[in-house]
Amino acid sequence: MAIDGTPLEPAVQVTDVRALRALAHPLRNRLLAQLRMNGPATASQLGRSVGESSGATSYHLRQLEGYGFVEEVEGQGTARERWWRARHRMTSWQAADLLAQEGGVEVEDEMARMQVDVRGRIFEAWRSQKAELDPAWTAAASLNDYGMRLRPEEARELSAELHALMQRWITAHPGEAPVEGTELVFVFTDLVPVRRYPS
């Protein structure tokens, strides 16, 4: 139940490995995603959504608050039932910033593993929910992969162009603001180099 109309900040750029480590916890990651996609909620509501106790969700929300990922909704709730909101639409980081810090390799690897897992769950949700959607979504949905050979600087240029395009769209169509006739749409713009195509 969204009770706060304050728009989310576009993005937070994480440069401290400790902040990303806090976000690498699977439950914290799921709580933040729920707040970003569904708007403000209490620990009890979030607990029901993710199948955890309100005590566990309260603890992890406070951890996320400590690193600036979420905040309490001012003027809402009580001392026993606080409302929480995400502060940003997305979290980004540069691998180079993390790899230079102690523990950065492990945290960056954990975040990559978690992101791959989330993508798998979203694709599975789409596959299992297709029959519930308006038939127009069958034609609108799109699965693509594009293979090409690039140099690192070309890959960075392509990534920047894709990111700029998605920033325009997410600014015009934020996920936390439901509009009549819309559904949540996820767009993945992964760019990953591999030495050999998997057999």
C-alpha positions in Angstrom: 0.0 0.0 0.0 1.8 3.1 -1.2 1.3 6.0 1.3 4.1 8.3 0.3 4.2 10.1 -3.0 7.8 11.3 -2.7 9.6 10.2 -5.9 12.6 8.0 -5.5 16.0 9.4 -6.3 17.2 7.9 -9.7 20.2 6.0 -8.5 22.8 5.5 -5.8 26.4 4.9 -6.8 28.0 2.6 -4.3 31.8 3.0 -3.8 32.2 1.5 -0.3 32.6 -2.3 -0.3 30.9 -2.3 3.2 27.7 -0.8 1.8 27.6 -3.3 -1.0 28.3 -6.2 1.4 25.2 -5.1 3.4 23.2 -5.2 0.2 24.6 -8.6 -0.8 22.5 -10.3 1.9 19.7 -12.1 0.0 16.9 -11.0 2.3 18.0 -7.4 2.3 18.2 -7.5 -1.4 14.6 -8.8 -1.6 13.3 -6.3 0.9 14.8 -3.4 -1.1 13.3 -4.8 -4.3 9.9 -5.0 -2.7 10.0 -1.4 -1.6 11.3 -0.2 -5.0 8.6 -2.1 -6.9 5.6 -1.8 -4.5 6.2 1.4 -2.6 6.3 2.0 1.2 5.5 -0.9 3.6 5.8 -1.9 7.2 8.1 -4.7 8.4 5.1 -6.9 9.0 3.8 -6.4 5.4 7.2 -7.1 4.0 7.6 -10.1 6.2 4.4 -11.6 4.7 5.6 -10.8 1.2 8.9 -12.6 1.6 7.9 -15.3 4.1 9.9 -14.0 7.0 9.1 -12.8 10.5 8.6 -9.1 11.1 11.5 -9.2 13.6 13.8 -10.4 10.9 12.6 -7.9 8.4 12.8 -5.0 10.9 16.4 -5.9 11.7 17.4 -6.0 8.0 15.5 -2.8 7.2 17.6 -1.1 9.9 20.8 -2.4 8.3 19.7 -1.1 5.0 18.8 2.3 6.6 22.3 2.4 8.1 23.8 2.4 4.6 21.3 4.9 3.1 19.3 2.4 1.0 16.0 2.9 2.8 14.4 5.4 5.1 11.5 5.7 7.5 8.4 7.4 6.0 8.1 10.7 8.0 4.7 11.2 9.7 3.5 7.6 9.1 3.1 4.7 11.5 3.9 4.4 15.2 6.9 3.4 17.3 5.7 -0.2 16.9 4.7 -0.1 13.3 7.2 1.9 11.2 6.7 2.5 7.5 9.7 2.2 5.2 10.5 3.4 1.7 13.3 2.9 -0.7 15.4 6.0 -1.4 16.6 5.1 -4.9 15.2 3.4 -8.0 18.4 1.5 -8.6 21.9 0.7 -7.1 25.0 0.9 -9.3 28.7 0.4 -8.7 31.9 0.1 -10.7 33.8 -3.1 -10.3 37.1 -1.2 -10.3 36.0 0.7 -7.2 35.3 -2.5 -5.3 38.1 -4.7 -6.5 40.7 -2.3 -5.1 39.2 -2.6 -1.6 39.7 -5.5 0.9 37.0 -8.1 0.4 35.9 -6.4 -2.8 36.4 -9.4 -5.1 34.2 -11.6 -2.9 31.4 -9.0 -2.6 31.4 -8.2 -6.3 31.3 -12.0 -7.0 28.4 -12.4 -4.6 26.4 -9.5 -6.1 27.0 -10.9 -9.6 25.7 -14.3 -8.4 22.7 -12.7 -6.8 21.8 -10.7 -9.9 22.0 -13.8 -12.1 19.7 -15.6 -9.6 17.2 -12.7 -9.6 17.1 -12.7 -13.4 16.3 -16.4 -13.4 13.5 -15.9 -10.9 12.0 -13.0 -13.0 12.2 -15.1 -16.2 10.5 -18.0 -14.4 7.8 -15.7 -13.0 7.1 -14.4 -16.5 7.0 -17.9 -17.9 4.6 -19.2 -15.2 2.4 -16.0 -15.3 2.0 -15.6 -19.1 -1.4 -17.1 -19.2 -2.7 -14.6 -16.6 -1.7 -11.6 -18.7 -3.6 -9.8 -21.4 -2.8 -11.4 -24.8 -1.3 -8.2 -26.0 1.7 -8.9 -23.7 2.5 -12.0 -25.8 3.4 -9.8 -28.7 5.0 -7.1 -26.5 7.4 -9.4 -24.6 10.8 -9.9 -26.1 13.7 -12.2 -25.5 16.9 -11.3 -27.3 20.6 -11.9 -27.2 23.1 -10.2 -29.4 26.6 -11.6 -29.8 29.4 -9.4 -31.2 33.1 -9.0 -30.8 34.2 -5.8 -29.1 37.2 -4.2 -27.5 36.8 -3.1 -23.8 36.5 0.6 -24.7 33.8 -0.3 -27.3 31.9 -2.4 -24.7 32.0 0.5 -22.3 30.6 2.8 -25.0 27.8 0.4 -25.8 27.0 0.0 -22.1 26.8 3.7 -21.6 24.4 4.1 -24.5 22.1 1.4 -23.2 22.2 2.8 -19.8 21.3 6.3 -21.0 18.4 4.9 -23.0 17.1 3.0 -20.0 17.5 6.1 -17.7 15.1 8.0 -20.0 12.5 5.3 -19.9 12.7 4.6 -16.2 12.4 8.3 -15.5 9.3 8.5 -17.6 7.8 5.2 -16.3 8.9 4.6 -12.7 8.3 1.1 -11.4 7.0 2.3 -8.0 4.1 4.3 -9.5 1.4 1.9 -10.7 -0.7 3.3 -13.6 -4.0 1.9 -14.8 -3.4 -0.7 -17.6 0.3 -1.2 -16.9 2.3 -4.2 -15.6 5.8 -4.3 -14.2 8.2 -4.7 -17.1 11.9 -5.7 -16.5 14.5 -5.0 -19.1 17.9 -6.6 -18.8 20.8 -4.9 -20.5 23.6 -7.2 -19.4 26.9 -7.0 -21.3 29.2 -9.9 -20.4 32.4 -11.0 -22.1 33.2 -14.7 -22.4 36.3 -16.4 -23.7 34.3 -19.3 -25.3 30.6 -19.8 -26.1 29.2 -22.4 -23.6 28.7 -25.8 -25.2 
